């Protein structure tokens, strides 16, 4: 018999109906009472309190527990932020070793978004059956990020990545063609049809329809597909804060002459000096400058 009161995790939203994972199985629910009229917008990943509906109908979401983290994107052509997913533990950025060729600056952007949101991050370099990916792996190892070398085709690296996902809520993101869906299928047996369904919902280019979907893993934890992740997270970040989002910059910042150093052309800048000596990679520094320019030219929250 199903309990009349449950707590569950929001997996997906379909119109006004939410799919909720509970200890007694997945149920469907709608907002009720204060959760509908006064509470925060319910998003995928939220932990919610439920009450059973009349005659076995839809459950009611009556409350939302405090979030330990939230990813949000700016409302298009409007003010403020729109939550996308809550209670994320880590971001796993998937790239192909080859076919398509990796774009390091895009990967750096995704990692910076994770850092801005105070989330741990890791890199999965897929398709190593086609190319080893060693140079790219070393690029990210040198910054301190965990790196998984994987092949969805041969299974190499899959046990290590599966272990890295266990017990965590992980946003899995990356450029098109990196093999993210195949990788998820290799990680979670029986996921194939589900991933195809998710891919149909992405609808790239229609930013108003972006929505996240959360998938439970057999060994514990969740993977979260968040279309439009590159649109999440950098809004509202002060340019002066960006350097903190590059782990290899952090030990250097206090050694700059100026407390508000932007690490561009200022004298006695420890970050620039580290680039010259090679202790900070010049391509990582180029990514920093590109993101800094983006932030400096972005409209203010009130604009």
C-alpha positions as CSV (number, residue, x, y, z in Angstrom):
1,X,0.0,0.0,0.0
2,X,1.3,3.5,-0.9
3,X,1.9,5.9,1.9
4,X,-0.4,8.9,2.0
5,X,2.6,11.2,2.7
6,X,5.9,10.8,0.8
7,X,9.0,12.7,0.0
8,X,10.4,12.4,-3.5
9,X,12.8,13.8,-6.2
10,X,11.4,15.6,-9.2
11,X,12.6,13.7,-12.3
12,X,10.7,15.5,-15.1
13,X,8.0,18.0,-15.8
14,X,5.4,17.5,-18.5
15,X,3.1,20.6,-18.6
16,X,1.6,20.9,-15.1
17,X,2.4,17.3,-14.2
18,X,5.7,16.2,-12.5
19,X,7.2,12.8,-12.4
20,X,8.5,12.1,-8.9
21,X,10.8,9.3,-7.7
22,X,9.8,8.1,-4.3
23,X,10.9,5.2,-2.1
24,X,7.8,3.4,-3.2
25,X,8.2,4.0,-7.0
26,X,7.6,6.8,-9.4
27,X,4.4,8.8,-9.1
28,X,2.8,11.7,-11.0
29,X,2.0,14.9,-9.1
30,X,0.7,18.4,-9.5
31,X,1.3,21.5,-7.4
32,X,-1.2,22.1,-4.5
33,X,-1.8,24.7,-1.8
34,X,1.1,27.0,-0.9
35,X,3.5,25.1,-3.2
36,X,1.2,26.3,-6.1
37,X,0.5,29.8,-4.9
38,X,3.4,31.0,-2.8
39,X,6.4,28.6,-3.1
40,X,9.4,28.7,-5.4
41,X,9.1,27.4,-8.9
42,X,9.5,23.6,-8.8
43,X,12.3,22.3,-11.0
44,X,13.9,19.0,-11.8
45,X,16.1,17.8,-8.9
46,X,13.9,19.4,-6.2
47,X,13.1,17.4,-3.1
48,X,9.3,17.7,-2.5
49,X,6.7,16.7,0.0
50,X,3.7,14.8,-1.4
51,X,0.2,14.0,-0.4
52,X,-1.9,11.4,-2.1
53,X,-4.8,12.4,-4.3
54,X,-8.4,11.5,-4.0
55,X,-9.4,8.1,-5.2
56,X,-5.8,7.2,-6.2
57,X,-5.4,10.2,-8.5
58,X,-2.5,12.5,-8.9
59,X,-0.4,13.2,-5.9
60,X,-0.1,16.8,-4.7
61,X,3.2,18.6,-4.2
62,X,2.7,20.5,-1.0
63,X,6.3,21.8,-0.2
64,X,9.8,22.1,-1.5
65,X,12.8,21.4,0.7
66,X,15.7,23.9,0.8
67,X,18.0,23.4,-2.1
68,X,21.7,22.7,-1.7
69,X,22.5,24.1,-5.2
70,X,20.6,25.5,-8.1
71,X,21.4,26.1,-11.8
72,X,19.5,29.0,-13.4
73,X,19.5,30.8,-16.7
74,X,18.5,34.4,-17.5
75,X,15.0,34.9,-18.7
76,X,15.2,35.7,-22.4
77,X,14.6,39.4,-23.1
78,X,13.7,39.9,-19.5
79,X,15.0,40.5,-16.0
80,X,16.0,37.9,-13.4
81,X,16.9,34.3,-13.5
82,X,14.9,31.1,-14.2
83,X,15.9,28.0,-12.2
84,X,16.6,25.0,-14.4
85,X,17.7,22.2,-12.1
86,X,18.3,21.9,-8.3
87,X,20.5,19.9,-6.0
88,X,23.2,19.1,-8.5
89,X,26.5,17.7,-7.1
90,X,28.7,17.7,-10.1
91,X,29.1,18.5,-13.8
92,X,30.6,16.0,-16.2
93,X,31.7,17.6,-19.5
94,X,31.8,15.0,-22.3
95,X,33.9,15.6,-25.4
96,X,35.1,13.3,-28.2
97,X,38.8,12.7,-28.6
98,X,38.2,13.1,-32.4
99,X,35.2,13.1,-34.8
100,X,34.2,15.8,-34.0
101,X,37.5,17.5,-33.0
102,X,37.3,18.8,-29.4
103,X,36.9,22.6,-28.9
104,X,38.9,23.3,-25.8
105,X,37.5,26.8,-25.4
106,X,33.9,25.5,-25.3
107,X,35.0,22.9,-22.7
108,X,36.6,25.6,-20.6
109,X,33.3,27.6,-20.7
110,X,31.3,24.6,-19.5
111,X,33.8,24.0,-16.7
112,X,33.7,27.7,-15.7
113,X,29.9,27.5,-15.5
114,X,30.3,24.6,-13.0
115,X,32.8,26.7,-11.0
116,X,30.6,29.7,-11.0
117,X,27.8,27.5,-9.5
118,X,30.2,26.0,-6.9
119,X,29.9,22.5,-8.4
120,X,32.7,20.0,-8.8
121,X,33.5,19.1,-12.4
122,X,35.1,16.4,-14.4
123,X,36.0,15.7,-18.1
124,X,35.0,12.5,-20.0
125,X,37.0,12.2,-23.2
126,X,35.0,9.7,-25.3
127,X,35.8,7.8,-28.5
128,X,39.3,6.8,-27.4
129,X,39.0,3.8,-29.7
130,X,39.5,6.3,-32.6
131,X,42.2,8.4,-31.0
132,X,44.0,8.2,-27.6
133,X,43.1,11.7,-26.4
134,X,46.2,11.9,-24.2
135,X,47.1,15.5,-25.0
136,X,43.6,16.7,-24.2
137,X,43.7,14.6,-21.0
138,X,46.9,16.2,-19.9
139,X,45.5,19.7,-20.6
140,X,42.8,19.1,-18.0
141,X,44.8,17.0,-15.6
142,X,47.2,20.0,-15.3
143,X,44.4,22.1,-14.0
144,X,43.3,19.6,-11.4
145,X,40.1,18.2,-13.0
146,X,39.4,14.5,-12.9
147,X,39.6,13.1,-16.4
148,X,37.9,9.9,-17.7
149,X,39.2,8.3,-20.9
150,X,36.3,6.4,-22.3
151,X,35.0,4.5,-25.3
152,X,31.3,3.7,-25.4
153,X,32.1,1.3,-28.3
154,X,34.7,-0.9,-26.5
155,X,33.7,-0.2,-22.9
156,X,37.1,1.1,-21.9
157,X,36.9,3.5,-19.0
158,X,33.2,2.9,-18.4
159,X,33.6,1.3,-15.0
160,X,35.7,4.2,-13.8
161,X,33.1,6.8,-15.0
162,X,30.3,4.8,-13.6
163,X,32.0,4.9,-10.2
164,X,32.5,8.6,-10.5
165,X,28.7,9.0,-11.0
166,X,27.6,6.7,-8.2
167,X,25.7,8.4,-5.4
168,X,25.8,11.8,-7.0
169,X,23.4,14.0,-9.1
170,X,25.5,14.7,-12.2
171,X,24.7,17.1,-15.0
172,X,26.2,15.4,-18.1
173,X,26.8,18.0,-20.9
174,X,29.0,18.6,-23.9
175,X,29.0,19.5,-27.5
176,X,26.9,17.7,-30.1
177,X,28.4,14.6,-31.5
178,X,30.6,13.8,-28.5
179,X,28.7,10.5,-27.9
180,X,27.0,11.5,-24.7
181,X,23.9,9.4,-25.3
182,X,26.0,6.3,-26.3
183,X,28.1,6.9,-23.1
184,X,25.0,7.0,-20.9
185,X,23.8,3.8,-22.6
186,X,27.1,2.1,-21.8
187,X,27.0,3.3,-18.2
188,X,23.4,2.3,-17.5
189,X,22.2,-1.0,-18.9
190,X,18.7,-0.8,-20.4
191,X,18.8,3.0,-20.9
192,X,18.8,3.0,-24.7
193,X,15.1,3.8,-25.3
194,X,15.1,6.4,-22.6
195,X,18.0,8.3,-24.1
196,X,16.3,8.4,-27.5
197,X,13.2,9.9,-25.8
198,X,15.4,12.5,-24.1
199,X,17.1,13.4,-27.4
200,X,13.7,14.1,-28.9
201,X,12.9,16.6,-26.2
202,X,16.0,18.7,-26.6
203,X,14.7,20.8,-29.5
204,X,17.9,22.8,-29.9
205,X,17.5,26.4,-30.9
206,X,14.1,26.8,-29.1
207,X,15.4,28.4,-26.0
208,X,12.0,28.9,-24.4
209,X,11.5,25.1,-24.3
210,X,14.7,24.2,-22.5
211,X,14.0,21.7,-19.7
212,X,16.0,19.2,-17.7
213,X,15.3,15.5,-17.3
214,X,16.7,13.5,-14.4
215,X,17.5,9.7,-14.8
216,X,18.0,7.4,-11.8
217,X,21.0,5.1,-11.9
218,X,20.8,1.5,-10.8
219,X,23.9,1.8,-8.6
220,X,22.6,5.0,-7.0
221,X,22.7,8.6,-8.1
222,X,21.2,10.4,-11.1
223,X,22.3,11.7,-14.4
224,X,20.7,15.0,-15.5
225,X,20.3,16.0,-19.2
226,X,20.1,19.8,-19.3
227,X,19.7,21.1,-22.8
228,X,21.1,24.6,-23.1
229,X,23.5,24.1,-20.3
230,X,25.9,26.6,-21.9
231,X,23.2,29.3,-21.3
232,X,23.2,28.5,-17.6
233,X,25.2,30.1,-14.9
234,X,27.4,33.0,-16.1
235,X,24.7,35.6,-15.8
236,X,25.3,37.9,-12.9
237,X,28.9,37.0,-12.4
238,X,31.1,40.0,-11.8
239,X,34.1,40.1,-14.2
240,X,36.4,40.4,-11.2
241,X,35.2,37.0,-9.9
242,X,35.9,35.1,-13.1
243,X,39.6,34.3,-12.3
244,X,38.4,32.3,-9.3
245,X,36.6,30.0,-11.7
246,X,40.0,28.8,-13.2
247,X,41.5,26.5,-10.5
248,X,45.1,27.1,-11.7
249,X,44.6,30.9,-11.3
250,X,43.5,30.7,-7.7
251,X,46.9,30.3,-5.9
252,X,48.2,33.2,-8.0
253,X,45.6,35.9,-7.5
254,X,46.7,37.1,-4.1
255,X,50.2,37.7,-5.6
256,X,49.0,40.3,-8.1
257,X,50.0,43.9,-7.3
258,X,46.4,45.1,-7.5
259,X,43.5,43.6,-5.5
260,X,41.1,44.2,-8.4
261,X,43.5,42.9,-11.1
262,X,41.7,41.6,-14.2
263,X,44.8,39.8,-15.4
264,X,44.8,41.4,-18.7
265,X,47.5,44.2,-19.0
266,X,48.0,45.2,-15.4
267,X,51.7,45.4,-14.2
268,X,53.0,42.8,-11.8
269,X,50.2,40.4,-12.5
270,X,51.0,36.9,-11.2
271,X,48.6,35.2,-13.7
272,X,50.2,36.9,-16.7
273,X,53.6,36.0,-15.4
274,X,52.6,32.4,-15.0
275,X,51.4,32.3,-18.6
276,X,54.9,33.6,-19.7
277,X,56.7,31.0,-17.7
278,X,54.4,28.2,-18.8
279,X,52.9,27.2,-15.5
280,X,49.5,28.4,-16.7
281,X,48.6,27.2,-20.2
282,X,48.3,29.9,-22.8
283,X,45.1,28.3,-24.3
284,X,43.5,28.2,-20.9
285,X,44.4,31.9,-20.4
286,X,42.9,32.6,-23.9
287,X,39.6,31.0,-22.7
288,X,39.7,33.2,-19.6
289,X,40.1,36.3,-21.7
290,X,37.3,35.3,-24.0
291,X,34.9,34.8,-21.1
292,X,36.0,38.0,-19.4
293,X,35.2,39.9,-22.6
294,X,31.8,38.3,-22.7
295,X,31.1,39.3,-19.1
296,X,32.4,42.8,-19.5
297,X,30.1,43.4,-22.4
298,X,27.0,41.6,-21.0
299,X,24.0,43.7,-20.0
300,X,23.5,44.3,-16.3
301,X,20.7,42.4,-14.5
302,X,18.6,45.6,-14.5
303,X,19.0,46.1,-18.2
